Amino acid sequence: MSIWILFGAFALLSYLISNRLESKFKKYSKIPMNYGMTGKDVAEKMLHDNDIYDVQVVSVKGTLTDHYNPANKTINLSEDVYYGNSVAAAAVAAHETGHAVQHSTAYSWLQMRSSLVPIVSFASHWVQWVLLAGILLVNTFPNLLLIGICLFAMTTLFSIITLPVEVNASKRALVWLNTHNVTTPTTQNYAEDALRWAAYTYFIAALTSLATLVYYIFIYLGRRD
């Protein structure tokens, strides 16, 4: 019963954080940046200020689709961010550019996360089916559940490694926004607030994944005995 209470608490916390994050970005999307800078402008300026000229900033469809792709060196910004002139757009663009700077400087946590992508992609595809079959057949084929736990452990590890990567990208973004006078003291505080709430989503995702992993381990140990 206690594990379900914990999962319920994580689910509620995740919901509240997501709602709060959405509210923050909606608010900061209405506050314009100085000089009419769009997300695209912010990303390109931050790249050039870090002597990075082989990364392309492109627009992609959808909402919350912003990401940096190290495979083809592109900063992919959603249309609202790419064309948007707002504190929210600048914060997101600078954050994603922070990942490009990490890549350029061989940031160790990013390299570690990138090396796990093929493994995690495979694990994510099969983990639910293996875990389900493992739970149903735990008394007959206990090793099947153990395999599922190992697969899920890889996704949990990925979530944990993602934390320092995301926090560091936001830190790089905020330092650059401030030191290059892209933000004012007021808009700097808004950008910091927006990225802080975005970081909370990664923390709760990692904690939820870790709690779920522990739950499956308890099932394996308990049912096996």
C-alpha positions in Angstrom: 0.0 0.0 0.0 2.8 2.4 0.9 4.4 2.1 -2.6 1.1 3.1 -4.2 0.8 6.1 -1.9 4.4 7.1 -3.0 3.5 6.7 -6.7 0.3 8.7 -6.1 2.4 11.5 -4.5 4.9 11.5 -7.4 2.0 11.6 -9.9 0.4 14.5 -8.1 3.7 16.4 -7.7 4.4 15.8 -11.4 1.0 17.2 -12.3 1.4 20.3 -10.1 4.9 21.0 -11.4 3.8 20.6 -15.0 0.8 23.0 -14.5 3.1 25.5 -12.7 5.7 25.3 -15.5 3.0 25.8 -18.1 1.7 28.8 -16.2 5.2 30.3 -15.9 6.0 29.9 -19.6 2.6 31.3 -20.6 3.3 34.4 -18.4 6.9 34.9 -19.6 5.9 34.3 -23.2 4.1 37.7 -23.0 7.1 39.6 -21.8 9.3 40.8 -24.7 13.0 40.8 -24.9 15.2 43.8 -25.5 16.1 44.7 -29.1 13.3 42.5 -30.5 15.5 39.4 -30.3 13.8 36.1 -31.2 14.7 32.7 -30.0 16.6 32.1 -33.2 18.6 35.3 -32.7 19.4 34.4 -29.1 20.6 30.9 -30.1 22.7 32.1 -33.0 24.3 34.9 -30.9 25.1 32.5 -28.1 26.7 30.1 -30.5 28.9 32.8 -32.1 29.9 34.2 -28.7 31.1 30.7 -27.9 33.0 30.4 -31.2 30.7 27.7 -32.5 29.9 28.1 -36.2 29.1 24.5 -37.3 25.7 24.3 -35.5 22.5 25.2 -37.3 19.4 26.7 -35.7 16.2 25.3 -37.2 12.5 25.5 -36.6 10.4 22.4 -35.9 6.7 21.8 -35.6 5.0 21.2 -32.3 5.0 22.4 -28.7 7.8 21.6 -26.3 9.8 20.0 -29.2 12.9 22.1 -28.5 16.1 20.0 -28.4 19.7 19.9 -29.4 20.7 17.0 -31.7 24.4 16.2 -31.4 24.2 13.8 -34.3 23.7 16.5 -36.9 24.6 19.5 -34.8 21.2 21.3 -35.0 19.4 23.3 -32.4 15.8 22.5 -33.0 13.4 25.1 -31.7 9.6 24.9 -31.8 8.0 27.7 -33.9 6.9 29.7 -30.8 10.4 29.7 -29.6 12.1 30.1 -32.9 10.0 33.1 -34.0 9.1 34.3 -30.5 10.3 37.6 -29.0 9.8 36.8 -25.3 11.7 35.9 -22.1 10.4 32.4 -22.4 11.6 32.0 -25.9 15.0 33.4 -25.0 15.4 31.1 -22.0 14.5 28.0 -24.0 16.7 28.9 -26.9 19.7 29.7 -24.6 19.1 26.5 -22.7 19.2 24.4 -25.9 22.2 26.3 -27.1 23.8 25.4 -23.7 23.7 21.8 -24.9 25.5 22.7 -28.1 28.2 24.4 -25.9 28.4 21.3 -23.8 29.0 19.2 -27.0 31.6 21.6 -28.2 33.5 21.5 -25.0 33.1 17.7 -24.6 31.1 18.0 -21.4 31.5 14.6 -19.8 27.9 14.1 -18.6 26.6 14.9 -22.1 29.0 12.4 -23.6 27.9 9.8 -21.1 24.2 10.4 -21.9 24.8 10.3 -25.6 26.6 7.0 -25.4 23.6 5.5 -23.6 21.0 6.6 -26.3 21.2 3.4 -28.4 20.9 1.2 -25.4 18.1 3.2 -23.8 16.2 3.3 -27.2 16.3 -0.5 -27.3 15.4 -0.8 -23.6 12.5 1.6 -23.9 11.1 -0.4 -26.8 11.0 -3.7 -25.0 11.0 -3.0 -21.2 7.2 -2.8 -20.7 6.6 -6.2 -22.4 9.4 -7.9 -20.7 8.4 -6.6 -17.3 4.8 -7.6 -17.8 5.8 -11.1 -18.9 8.3 -11.3 -16.1 5.7 -10.5 -13.4 3.2 -13.0 -14.8 5.8 -15.7 -15.0 8.1 -14.8 -12.1 7.6 -18.2 -10.4 8.3 -20.1 -13.6 10.9 -17.9 -15.3 12.3 -15.5 -12.6 15.2 -14.5 -14.8 12.7 -12.9 -17.3 11.7 -10.3 -14.7 15.4 -9.8 -13.8 16.0 -9.0 -17.5 13.2 -6.5 -17.4 14.6 -4.9 -14.3 18.0 -4.5 -16.0 16.3 -2.9 -19.0 14.4 -0.5 -16.8 17.5 0.2 -14.8 19.1 1.6 -18.0 16.2 4.0 -18.5 16.5 5.0 -14.9 20.2 5.6 -15.2 19.5 7.7 -18.3 17.0 9.9 -16.3 19.6 10.4 -13.5 22.4 11.3 -15.9 20.0 13.7 -17.6 19.8 15.8 -14.4 23.3 17.3 -14.4 23.2 17.7 -18.2 20.0 19.8 -18.0 21.0 21.8 -14.9 24.4 22.6 -16.5 22.8 23.7 -19.8 20.5 26.1 -17.9 23.4 27.4 -15.8 25.4 28.1 -19.0 22.3 29.8 -20.6 21.7 32.1 -17.6 25.3 33.1 -17.2 25.5 34.0 -20.9 22.2 35.9 -20.9 23.4 37.9 -18.0 27.1 38.6 -18.9 26.3 39.5 -22.5 23.5 41.9 -21.5 20.8 40.0 -23.4 18.6 40.3 -20.3 17.9 43.1 -17.9 17.9 42.4 -14.1 14.2 41.9 -14.2 14.0 39.6 -17.3 17.1 37.7 -16.0 15.1 36.8 -12.9 12.2 35.7 -15.1 14.4 33.5 -17.3 16.0 31.9 -14.2 12.5 31.2 -12.8 11.3 29.6 -16.0 14.4 27.3 -16.3 14.2 26.4 -12.6 10.7 25.1 -13.0 11.7 23.2 -16.2 14.5 21.6 -14.2 12.0 20.4 -11.6 10.3 18.2 -14.2 13.6 16.3 -14.7 14.0 15.8 -11.0 10.6 14.4 -10.5 10.9 12.2 -13.6 14.2 10.7 -12.2 12.7 10.2 -8.7 9.7 8.5 -10.2 11.8 6.2 -12.4 14.0 5.3 -9.4 11.0 4.5 -7.2 9.5 2.3 -9.9 12.8 0.5 -10.3 12.9 -0.2 -6.6 9.3 -1.5 -6.8 10.1 -4.0 -9.5 13.2 -5.2 -7.5 11.0 -5.8 -4.5 8.5 -7.8 -6.6 11.4 -9.9 -7.9 12.9 -10.5 -4.5 9.5 -11.1 -2.8 8.0 -13.4 -5.4 11.2 -15.4 -5.8 11.2 -16.2 -2.2 
